[in-house]
Amino acid sequence: MPSPPSAHEHLPAGTRLVLLESPFQRPGTQVTVIWPEQRVRRVVLALPVEKDDGRKYGHSLAEIGRLPAHLRDGAVFAAPTFSESPWLVNHATRADCQQEDHLVRVVVPTVLALLGGQARPPVHLLGFSKGGFAALNLLTRHPGLFAVASVWDASLLSDRPPHPQLVDVAGSTARLDEYDVRQNLRRHAQVLHGARRIALGGIGTLEADWTAGRQLLEALGIPHDAYRDAPADHRWDTAWLAPALQHLLALEAGLLPDPSARQE
C-alpha cells in the first residue's frame, strides 16, 4: 500500500498546465510543467504511475518542488497524463491507447515548443515502478530522443508474469513481447555501450527487480550507475528523488562535459 499523499501538494512557482489534443489518447490529457527561473539546460520527464491525474502515490511535481534548488536549477520538469494505466506502450488495436506515441509525438514536441527559439536541450526520463519500466523501454527504443534514464524501484526487471494492467494496455502477446523491458535491453544493448545513460536506484519494495536489473546490465556490458542506498516508500518522495536527480545530473555531465556552458 502506498503511503498517504504529501500533506503539502502546492506546486512551485512557474508551474504551467498545458491541455493536450492527442489522437493517441482519449480526450482530457494534459502536461504540467515546472519552468525554471534560469536558462533552460535540460528537460526532465516525470513519468506517471497512475492514469489521468491520479494522486494515490503522491504528486511528482509537488515532491520535486521540495528538492534543493541545485537539483532543480535550469531544469524543466514535465509531468504528462495518460487515459489508461501508464506503462507507455502502444495497444495492439486501440487507436486511443497509443501511450508511447502520445509521449514521443505529442508530449515531447509540446514541451520543446515552449522553449521558443532556444536550441533543444537534452531530454531525460525519470520514474519509479511502472514509470521506471517505461523509462528504460523508452531509452532503448528512442536513444536519439532521450539522453538519460534515472529510475528507482523499477518494475518487471525480475522474472515474473506481466502486470495485469500491462496486459490490458498492450492488447496482445506480441505487443507484450515488443515492450518486454529485459528483452529490449538485450535487443538494443549495442547502442547503449557508449557513455553511461542509465541510473538504477533502490531500495524500495521491488528489491528483486533492482538485483535482476543490475545483473542484466552488467551481463550485457551496458554502462550504468547502480545504487541501493535510497530507502523510501513506494511513491513519489524526495527521499529517492534527490539521489535519482543527483545521478541524472552526473550522467548528463558525462554526456555533456559542461552543459552550463552550452549556448542553447
Order of alpha helices (4+ residues) and beta strands (2+ residues): beta-beta-beta-alpha-alpha-beta-alpha-beta-alpha-beta-alpha-alpha-alpha-beta-alpha-beta-alpha
